Amino acid sequence: MLLRPLRSWGLQTLRRRQGPGSPASGLGTRGSQRRTWPRDKENEKENKLVVLPEPVPKWRNVRGHNPLGLMYLDACRWGLTLQTYVQLTMLDQHTRPQTSPVRLMERSIHSARYIFVENLYRSGKMPEVDYMVLSEWFDWIVRNIDVSVDLIVYLQTTPETCYQRLKMRCREEEKIIPLEYLAAIHHLYEEWLIKGALFPTGAPVLVIEADHDMQKMLELFEQNQDRILTPKNRKRGP
């Protein structure tokens, strides 16, 4: 839910800047903070900033089937189905041509594997053979295709705040998500991006506390604009 104001802020900030832009930037966000929105015609026209939201419409409709909804109803049965398609759709986003100075991705192929697949496996809802097959696919992609990002922006939010925002978003498939699920996802994000004990990040991590209201978040984005939008402060991931 916080990515839309970040997009608007980024576009306004880039308007004030001069000179060439920067390569693509990866945006790591908490799962329950996300939302989708219509295409920004002004953004496309100016061609300064592109935001790639998580492709939820695709996950909800694969030729008439809703693997996202099925996964929430029965993760043991449909976890592999959904995550296979998530991996494909995220790969599509990573490999799109760079057409703007800055590109923000709401999620990445890395967070799909390191957080959501990992959570399914650790919670006992994904058999080991499914986990290994997805891992083999992911490892092959990372070795053979450039899916690196320049920066991970971690909007660090407590599970309780995420739960309230999820209820406000009121996405049909998420109505049955318990707080315990969000706590498990939060734990994995902390292990990966804060402690560095889960998997390699592959890029610098900018942590922004995100329990605040929207006005405060815009102030924090402004304070961190050089880290988010300036290429000289970035280092390409592997």
Residue, then its C-alpha position, 0 to 999 in steps of 0.5 A: m500500500l505504500l508503493r503508490p506514494l513512493r512512485s508519485w514522490g519519485l516522479q516528482t523528485l526526478r522532475r527536479r533533477q537534471g542530468p541522466g538517470s540511473p539504471a533499474s532499482g529493485l524495491g523490496t517491500r513487505g507482503s501485506q503493504r502491497r497494492t495495484w493501481p491503474r497505469d500512470k499515463e503521465n508517468e509513461k509519457e515523461n518516461k522518467l520512472v516505471v513502477l512494476p507492481e506485483p502482477v496479482p491480476k495474473w495470479r488471480n486469473v490464469r485462463g480462468h483459474n485463480p491459483l492465488g485463491l486456491m493457494y490460500l484455501d489449500a497451501c499444501r495442494w496448490g503452493l507449488t502451482l502458485q509459486t511456479y507461476v509467480q516465479l515465471t511472472m517475476l522473471d518476466q518483470h526482471t527481464r523487461p527492457q530498461t526504458s526509463p532512468v529508474r525502475l522500481m519493482e514492488r517484488s522480486i524473484h528473490s523475495a518470491r523464493y527466499i520468503f514465500v517459497e521458504n515459508l511454505y516449506r518451513s511451515g510444512k505446507m510444501p513437500e520437500v520434493d516441490y521445494m527442491v524443484l522450485s529451488e532448482w529452477f530458481d538457481w538455474i535462473v540466477r546462474n544464467i539470467d541477469v535478475s540482479v537489482d541495484l538496491i533493496v528498499y525494505l519498508q520494515t513494518t510490524p506484523e500488526t500494522c501489516y494486518q491492519r493494512l491488509k484488512m483495509r485493502c480487503r482483497e478477497e483472497e486475503k480475508i482468511i490470512p491470520l496474523e500468525y502468517l504475517a508474523a512468519i513472513h516478517h521473521l523471514y524478511e528480518e532474517w534475510l535483510i537485517k541479519g543476513a542469516l538466511f540467503p545473500t541479499g545480492a544488493p545493498v539494503l536500505v531499511i525504512e521504518a514503515d509503521h508511520d502514516m502516509q505523510k511521515m512516510l513521504e518525509l522519509f522517502e525525501q530524506n532517502q532520495d539520494r540512496i533510492l534515485t542516485p546511481k553513484n550510491r548503488k552497487r549492482g547485485p551479482 
